[in-house]
Amino acid sequence: MKALLDRPVVPLAAIPRFNGAGLYLIYYTGENAPFPAYEPLARLGRLGRFERPIYAGKAVPAGGRRGTVDVDGMAGNSLWKRLAEHAESIQLASNLDVRDFQVRHLVVDDTWIGHGEGLLLRHYVPLWNQYLDGFGNHDPGAGRYNQKRSPWDTLHPGRPWAFKCADNPKQIPELLVEIDAFMATLPSA
């Protein structure tokens, strides 16, 4: 985890292409399109205190999730592609601005990626991983649109495929109450 935290924080929307798989932490600053419910996280980010990520994730080599990756092969650019997918999801959201998001990322041997992500999730308990699930989702595809829209897509509409999903039983006011409860656990800046 220390190696990741020693990495620089860079704009999510401006990461040059690179190779490798690994881990990342996404932070929110809220400078361009403030989302009021996230203000405690934004305040930390604006002060340069990148201590509480809004999301933590991993990118495994192609085939890694199914166990079919060639262990002697290259990881390709799976980490860069995953970060680009996240930037696109934020750009599509009607109430977020990708310029408000920063990221730390670290290329890691794929042997350690799953364990590393677990450590990050337990240590930080990021909002978008634990309380507002769905940010990392992909289009479920035809035949699966009867699934419920994720809490993330309910609060941050814009991904075209999410509109095809069934409504989430939790509506925005209930989601905001849960976010407020999470924000109350953050240290004051």
CORFEN-V731679 format. One record per residue. N is the residue number from 1. RES is the residue in one letter. SS is DSSP state (h for helix, s for strand, l for the rest). PHI is phi in whole degrees, 0 to 359 (999 if undefined). Layout:
n:res:ss:phi
N:RES:SS:PHI
N:RES:SS:PHI
//
This chain:
n:res:ss:phi
1:M:l:999
2:K:h:300
3:A:h:299
4:L:h:293
5:L:h:292
6:D:l:280
7:R:l:286
8:P:l:289
9:V:l:268
10:V:s:230
11:P:s:299
12:L:h:300
13:A:h:279
14:A:h:230
15:I:l:267
16:P:l:293
17:R:l:303
18:F:l:210
19:N:l:259
20:G:l:125
21:A:l:248
22:G:s:166
23:L:s:238
24:Y:s:204
25:L:s:231
26:I:s:251
27:Y:s:240
28:Y:s:241
29:T:l:244
30:G:l:61
31:E:l:279
32:N:l:262
33:A:l:223
34:P:l:302
35:F:l:252
36:P:h:308
37:A:h:296
38:Y:h:263
39:E:h:306
40:P:h:300
41:L:h:291
42:A:h:300
43:R:h:300
44:L:h:301
45:G:h:296
46:R:h:294
47:L:l:276
48:G:l:76
49:R:l:263
50:F:l:275
51:E:l:252
52:R:l:232
53:P:l:289
54:I:l:276
55:Y:s:205
56:A:s:233
57:G:s:204
58:K:s:221
59:A:s:223
60:V:l:259
61:P:l:300
62:A:l:308
63:G:l:86
64:G:l:294
65:R:l:293
66:R:l:263
67:G:l:77
68:T:l:252
69:V:l:291
70:D:l:282
71:V:l:297
72:D:l:265
73:G:l:274
74:M:l:269
75:A:l:280
76:G:l:65
77:N:l:244
78:S:h:298
79:L:h:291
80:W:h:299
81:K:h:297
82:R:h:295
83:L:h:295
84:A:h:295
85:E:h:298
86:H:h:296
87:A:h:299
88:E:h:295
89:S:h:301
90:I:h:293
91:Q:h:299
92:L:h:285
93:A:l:295
94:S:l:286
95:N:l:233
96:L:l:228
97:D:l:230
98:V:h:300
99:R:h:292
100:D:h:271
101:F:s:235
102:Q:s:241
103:V:s:215
104:R:s:248
105:H:s:219
106:L:s:217
107:V:s:285
108:V:l:226
109:D:l:303
110:D:h:299
111:T:h:300
112:W:h:258
113:I:h:296
114:G:h:298
115:H:h:296
116:G:h:298
117:E:h:297
118:G:h:301
119:L:h:297
120:L:h:297
121:L:h:294
122:R:h:290
123:H:h:288
124:Y:h:265
125:V:l:46
126:P:l:296
127:L:h:309
128:W:h:285
129:N:h:271
130:Q:h:258
131:Y:l:248
132:L:l:228
133:D:l:297
134:G:l:121
135:F:l:302
136:G:l:277
137:N:l:292
138:H:l:251
139:D:l:304
140:P:l:289
141:G:l:89
142:A:l:304
143:G:l:89
144:R:l:242
145:Y:l:286
146:N:l:282
147:Q:l:296
148:K:s:283
149:R:l:300
150:S:l:292
151:P:h:303
152:W:h:299
153:D:h:289
154:T:h:290
155:L:h:279
156:H:l:234
157:P:l:295
158:G:l:156
159:R:l:289
160:P:h:305
161:W:h:292
162:A:h:292
163:F:h:294
164:K:l:281
165:C:l:279
166:A:s:293
167:D:l:300
168:N:l:280
169:P:l:295
170:K:l:276
171:Q:l:265
172:I:h:306
173:P:h:302
174:E:h:292
175:L:h:297
176:L:h:294
177:V:h:297
178:E:h:295
179:I:h:295
180:D:h:302
181:A:h:297
182:F:h:295
183:M:h:298
184:A:l:294
185:T:l:274
186:L:l:278
187:P:l:291
188:S:l:285
189:A:l:269
//
